[in-house]
Amino acid sequence: MMIKVRLRQKAITNGRCSLYLDFYPEVYDLEKGTSTRRQFLGMYVYNRPVGPEEKAHNRNTLQIAEQMRIKQENR
């Protein structure tokens, strides 16, 4: 069965968003021993980037997260 994986953002404090992968259907998480729909990546992007450094950070972080999404989807 094919698993669909989406890269999503959840707003948190300090004007940032946390990135996570959303799975459909649920996948079994070996670490927790339960089924889950989300895997938080521990990566953050700025909601409203100010300046070239924050924009570059967002671009690089989203690129890495997208590669992780593709890897999970092809699993």
Protein Blocks (a to p, Z undefined) as FASTA:
>chain_A
ZZdddddddddehhiacdddddddddddfknopacfbdcehiacdfbagdjklmmmmmmm
mmmmmmmmmmmmmZZ
